Amino acid sequence: MLLRCVIVAWMIMGICGTAYSENSEPIQLLVCEVLSGAFQEAGESYLEGVEYAVEEINSGGGLLGRKVEIVPIDNTLSPDVAVQKLSEYLQKSPVKYVLSGLGSHIALALSPLAKEKKFILFTYGAEADSLTGEKCNRYFFRTVANTSMHSGALAFWMVKNGYKKVFSIAQDYVLGRAATASFKKKLKELSPSAEFLGEIYHPIGEKDFNQHIQKMLASNPDIVFTPNWGSDLILLMKTAKAMGLKTKLAGYYLNDNGSLKALGDDKAIIGNFTAENYMVSIPTPENKSFVAKFHKDKGYYPILTRGKAYMATRFWAEAVKAAGKDEVEAVINAWEGLLFSGPAGKWYMRPCDHQTLMPIWIAELVKDNPFFDHAFVGTATNIPAKFIAVPCAESGCPGLEK
């Protein structure tokens, strides 16, 4: 597969483009996201990232000379609702491009529909390995790290920093279990002498973490791994602080400003660690320019949700441009093997399973930071994809036939 490279000029975007035609039909991008309920804030934050990317695309002349139009669909964080609403939309209008966000269970429900109806489904938020593993298909693309990469980065960091006794806590659904399984596998691979002291799975939207923290206190780990997000992350951290757990957390989403702000307790935040494929504290010139421009334009920062959704949207747009036509099969062919350079480094769309390979960034939560008055991520360092990516032959993807 020929490697194609796209270098995005972040600071001049929207200045040099030609105007799109007002008379042409817009290119629709459906965003299937949770826009109501307990996790509404996270879903809306992701949507803001998509909106900013589309604003830039349209101000720069559109996509293939046409305006991009966002169509939000509230899935209420329910797979059944997601499939129902998208199916209803498909009955009245042709769909070529759908973005899936929060919840691997949502993407797993939509992926077979994408294959059946032959539209491109891509995600900035669904990380379960199986999506580009045993349940891969030609019409699904992942523009975020999978659980093997995300968990692998945290395991790599823990071993490098001498942690030996580990405990885990995760939400009891596909991502929580996949993330923990990947973490345990990588930890043992890198450090056979490491001890896994225990693991807890709890329902999404857990109301009481007391019994869970009690188990951690009894096992006395060096560090606690968690892929929790939203209210389950907030209450976990709050309860850990209240019950006197001194052990630090190392998690997927501890750089979520919404969760940290809602927690409202710097002492429960400082000293923990987090890993992601995007952080505002990435110290590259490209990211500093991107963050400054975003903040100037919007008045708020491109925290992980906005940043991840923004870059996923830009990556998709570059695939459409590379295809040169608004046709699903052409865009699929163009996206495979595409190299994209942006604020978080170089991203490569692997042809064998449609998993984006990218560096993972790790940072400590610190009091003093240039973004917020409360504790937030310090300067990020990266772990290159080559140390954490699962080879194609081991991904579980049987192939991407039409």
C-alpha positions in Angstrom: 0.0 0.0 0.0 1.4 3.4 -1.1 2.0 5.6 1.9 0.4 9.0 1.4 1.3 12.0 3.6 -0.8 14.9 4.7 0.8 17.8 6.6 -1.8 20.2 8.0 -0.8 23.9 8.2 -2.7 24.5 11.5 -2.2 28.3 11.7 -3.1 29.2 8.2 -6.2 27.0 7.8 -9.2 29.0 6.6 -7.1 31.8 5.1 -6.0 30.4 1.7 -9.0 28.3 0.8 -11.4 29.1 -2.1 -15.1 29.6 -1.2 -17.4 26.6 -1.5 -20.4 26.8 -3.8 -23.6 27.8 -2.0 -25.6 26.0 -4.6 -24.0 22.6 -4.1 -25.4 20.0 -1.8 -23.5 19.9 1.5 -21.5 16.9 2.6 -23.3 15.6 5.7 -21.4 14.3 8.7 -23.7 12.6 11.2 -22.4 12.7 14.8 -24.0 9.9 16.9 -23.2 11.1 20.4 -24.7 11.1 23.9 -26.3 14.6 24.1 -28.6 14.1 27.1 -28.5 12.5 30.5 -25.7 12.0 33.0 -22.9 12.0 30.4 -24.3 14.9 28.3 -21.4 17.2 29.1 -18.8 14.8 27.8 -20.8 14.2 24.6 -21.3 17.9 24.0 -17.6 18.6 24.5 -16.8 16.0 21.9 -19.3 17.7 19.5 -17.6 21.0 20.1 -14.4 19.6 18.7 -16.2 18.3 15.6 -17.9 21.7 15.2 -14.6 23.6 15.4 -13.0 21.3 12.7 -16.0 21.8 10.4 -15.9 25.6 11.0 -12.3 25.6 9.8 -13.0 23.3 6.9 -15.9 25.5 5.7 -14.0 28.8 6.2 -11.2 27.3 4.1 -13.5 26.6 1.1 -15.3 23.5 2.3 -14.6 19.9 1.3 -14.3 19.2 -2.4 -15.8 22.7 -2.9 -18.8 21.8 -0.8 -19.9 22.9 2.7 -19.7 20.3 5.4 -22.9 20.0 7.5 -23.1 18.4 10.9 -26.2 16.3 11.8 -26.2 15.5 15.5 -28.0 12.4 16.7 -28.5 11.9 20.5 -28.0 8.2 21.2 -28.6 8.6 25.0 -25.7 6.3 25.5 -27.9 3.4 24.4 -26.9 1.0 21.6 -30.5 0.3 20.8 -31.4 3.9 20.6 -28.3 4.6 18.4 -29.2 1.9 15.9 -32.9 2.9 15.9 -32.2 6.6 15.3 -29.6 6.1 12.7 -31.7 3.5 10.9 -34.6 5.9 10.9 -32.4 8.6 9.4 -31.1 6.2 6.7 -34.7 5.6 5.6 -35.2 9.2 4.7 -31.8 10.3 3.6 -28.6 8.7 2.2 -25.7 8.6 4.6 -22.0 8.3 3.8 -20.2 9.4 6.9 -21.0 8.8 10.6 -18.9 9.7 13.6 -19.4 7.6 16.8 -18.2 9.0 20.1 -18.5 8.0 23.7 -19.0 4.3 24.4 -17.5 1.3 22.7 -20.9 -0.5 23.1 -22.4 2.2 20.8 -19.7 1.7 18.1 -20.0 -2.1 18.3 -23.8 -1.8 17.7 -23.3 0.6 14.8 -20.4 -1.1 13.0 -22.5 -4.0 11.5 -25.0 -1.4 10.3 -22.2 0.5 8.6 -21.1 -2.7 6.8 -24.7 -3.6 5.8 -25.6 -0.1 4.5 -22.1 0.7 3.3 -21.4 4.0 5.0 -18.1 5.0 6.7 -18.3 4.8 10.5 -15.3 6.3 12.3 -14.8 7.0 16.0 -12.9 9.4 18.2 -13.9 7.7 21.4 -14.6 4.0 21.2 -11.5 2.0 22.2 -12.5 -1.6 22.6 -9.9 -3.8 20.8 -12.6 -5.9 19.1 -13.7 -3.0 16.9 -10.6 -3.3 14.8 -10.0 -6.8 16.0 -12.3 -9.8 15.6 -15.2 -7.5 14.7 -13.4 -5.3 12.2 -14.9 -4.5 8.9 -14.1 -2.4 5.8 -16.5 0.4 6.7 -15.2 1.1 10.2 -12.2 3.3 11.0 -10.8 4.1 14.4 -9.1 7.5 14.9 -8.3 6.9 18.6 -6.0 4.5 20.4 -7.4 1.1 21.1 -7.3 -0.5 24.5 -4.1 -2.4 23.8 -2.4 0.8 22.9 -3.9 2.9 25.7 -3.5 0.3 28.4 -0.1 -0.7 27.0 1.2 2.9 27.4 0.2 3.0 31.0 1.8 -0.4 31.7 4.9 0.7 29.9 5.1 3.8 32.0 4.4 1.9 35.3 7.2 -0.6 34.6 9.6 2.2 33.6 8.9 3.9 36.9 9.2 0.8 39.1 5.6 0.1 40.1 5.2 -3.6 41.0 1.9 -4.1 42.9 -1.1 -3.0 41.0 -4.9 -2.9 41.5 -7.5 -2.1 38.9 -11.1 -0.8 38.9 -13.2 -0.4 35.8 -16.8 0.0 34.6 -18.4 -3.3 33.8 -18.9 -3.1 30.0 -16.9 -3.8 26.9 -14.3 -1.0 27.3 -13.7 -1.5 31.0 -13.1 -5.2 30.6 -11.1 -4.9 27.4 -8.9 -2.1 28.9 -8.2 -4.1 32.0 -7.4 -7.3 30.0 -5.0 -5.4 27.8 -3.3 -3.7 30.7 -2.8 -7.0 32.6 -1.4 -8.7 29.5 1.1 -5.9 28.8 2.1 -5.5 32.4 3.0 -9.2 32.7 4.8 -9.1 29.3 7.0 -6.2 30.4 7.4 -7.2 34.1 6.7 -10.9 34.9 7.4 -10.2 38.5 4.7 -7.5 38.8 1.8 -8.5 41.1 -1.8 -7.9 40.1 -3.5 -7.6 43.5 -7.1 -7.4 42.4 -9.7 -6.1 40.0 -13.1 -4.6 40.4 -15.9 -4.2 37.8 -18.9 -2.0 38.6 -21.9 -0.8 36.7 -21.7 2.4 34.7 -23.2 5.1 36.9 -22.1 3.5 40.2 -23.5 5.4 43.2 -21.3 4.0 46.0 -17.5 3.4 45.8 -17.0 2.8 49.5 -16.7 -1.0 49.3 -14.4 -0.8 46.3 -12.0 1.6 48.0 -12.1 -0.6 51.1 -10.7 -3.5 49.0 -8.0 -1.3 47.7 -7.0 -0.2 51.2 -6.8 -3.8 52.3 -4.6 -4.9 49.4 -2.2 -1.9 49.7 -1.1 -1.5 46.0 1.6 0.7 44.6 -0.7 2.2 42.1 -4.4 1.8 40.8 -5.2 1.4 37.1 -8.6 2.7 35.9 -10.2 3.4 32.5 -13.2 5.0 34.3 -14.7 8.2 32.9 -17.5 10.7 33.7 -19.3 10.5 37.0 -17.7 7.1 37.7 -14.2 8.7 37.7 -15.3 11.7 39.8 -16.9 9.6 42.5 -14.0 7.1 42.5 -11.5 10.0 43.1 -13.7 11.7 45.7 -14.3 8.5 47.7 -10.6 7.5 47.5 -9.7 10.9 49.0 -12.4 10.8 51.7 -11.4 7.2 52.8 -7.7 8.0 53.0 -6.4 6.0 50.0 -2.9 7.4 49.4 -2.2 5.3 46.4 -2.1 7.2 43.2 -4.4 6.5 40.2 -3.1 5.9 36.6 -6.0 6.2 34.3 -7.4 6.8 30.8 -9.4 9.9 31.4 -7.8 11.8 34.3 -7.2 14.8 32.0 -10.9 15.3 31.5 -11.3 18.9 32.7 -15.1 18.5 33.1 -14.5 15.6 35.6 -11.7 17.4 37.4 -13.7 20.6 37.7 -16.7 18.7 39.0 -14.5 17.0 41.6 -13.5 20.3 42.9 -10.7 19.0 45.1 -7.1 19.6 44.1 -5.8 17.3 46.8 -7.7 14.4 45.2 -6.2 15.2 41.8 -2.6 16.1 42.3 0.0 13.4 41.8 -2.2 11.1 39.7 -1.2 10.2 36.2 -3.1 10.0 32.9 -2.5 8.9 29.3 -4.2 9.9 26.1 -3.6 10.3 22.3 -4.2 14.1 22.8 -3.6 16.5 25.7 -3.4 20.3 25.6 -0.1 20.1 27.4 1.7 18.4 24.5 4.9 20.6 24.3 5.3 20.7 20.5 5.2 24.0 18.5 2.3 22.6 16.4 0.2 21.9 19.5 1.0 25.2 21.2 -0.1 27.0 18.0 -3.3 24.9 17.8 -4.2 25.5 21.5 -3.6 29.2 21.2 -5.7 29.6 18.1 -8.5 27.4 19.5 -8.6 29.4 22.7 -8.6 32.7 20.9 -11.4 31.6 18.6 -13.6 29.8 21.2 -12.7 31.2 24.6 -12.0 27.8 26.0 -9.3 25.1 25.6 -9.3 22.0 23.3 -9.3 19.6 26.2 -9.0 15.9 25.4 -12.6 15.4 24.2 -12.5 18.5 21.9 -9.0 17.8 20.7 -9.6 14.1 19.9 -12.9 14.9 18.1 -11.3 17.8 16.2 -8.4 15.7 14.9 -10.6 12.8 14.0 -12.7 15.1 11.9 -9.7 16.7 10.2 -8.2 13.2 9.5 -11.5 12.2 7.8 -11.6 15.4 5.8 -8.1 14.8 4.5 -9.1 11.3 3.4 -12.0 12.7 1.5 -9.6 15.2 -0.1 -7.2 12.5 -1.0 -10.0 10.5 -2.6 -10.9 13.5 -4.7 -14.6 12.4 -4.7 -17.5 12.1 -2.3 -17.8 8.3 -2.7 -17.6 5.8 0.1 -15.4 3.2 -1.6 -13.0 5.9 -2.9 -12.6 7.5 0.6 -12.0 4.1 2.1 -9.2 3.4 -0.4 -7.7 6.8 0.2 -7.8 6.6 4.0 -6.0 3.3 4.1 -2.3 4.1 4.4 -2.8 7.9 4.9 -0.3 9.6 7.2 -1.6 12.7 9.0 0.6 15.2 10.9 -1.1 17.4 13.5 -0.9 18.8 17.1 -0.5 15.3 18.6 2.1 14.1 16.3 2.0 11.8 13.3 -1.0 9.5 12.8 -1.1 6.6 10.4 -4.2 4.8 9.2 -3.1 1.1 9.1 -4.7 -0.6 6.1 -4.9 -4.1 7.6 -7.5 -3.2 10.3 -8.2 0.5 10.1 -6.6 1.2 13.4 -4.8 4.6 13.6 -1.3 4.3 14.9 -0.2 7.3 17.0 1.9 8.1 20.0 0.3 8.1 23.4 1.0 11.0 25.7 1.4 10.7 29.5 1.4 13.4 32.1 1.1 13.9 35.9 -1.7 16.0 37.4 -0.2 19.1 38.9 -1.4 22.2 40.7 0.4 24.8 38.6 -0.6 24.8 35.0 -1.3 27.5 32.3 -4.8 26.4 31.6 -7.0 26.3 34.7 -7.0 27.5 38.3 -7.6 24.0 39.5 -5.1 21.1 39.2 -4.7 19.8 35.6 -2.2 17.9 33.4 1.5 19.0 33.5 3.8 18.8 30.5 3.2 15.6 28.5 5.7 13.1 27.2 5.0 10.5 24.6 5.4 6.8 24.1 5.8 6.0 20.4 3.4 3.7 18.7 6.1 1.1 18.0 6.3 0.2 21.7 2.5 -0.3 22.2 0.9 -1.2 18.8 -0.3 -4.8 18.4 1.0 -6.2 15.1 -1.6 -6.8 12.3 -1.1 -10.5 12.6 -2.1 -10.4 16.3 -5.0 -7.9 16.1 -7.6 -10.5 15.5 -9.0 -8.8 12.4 -9.7 -11.6 9.9 -9.7 -9.2 6.9 -11.5 -6.2 5.4 -13.3 -7.6 2.4 -16.1 -5.6 0.8 
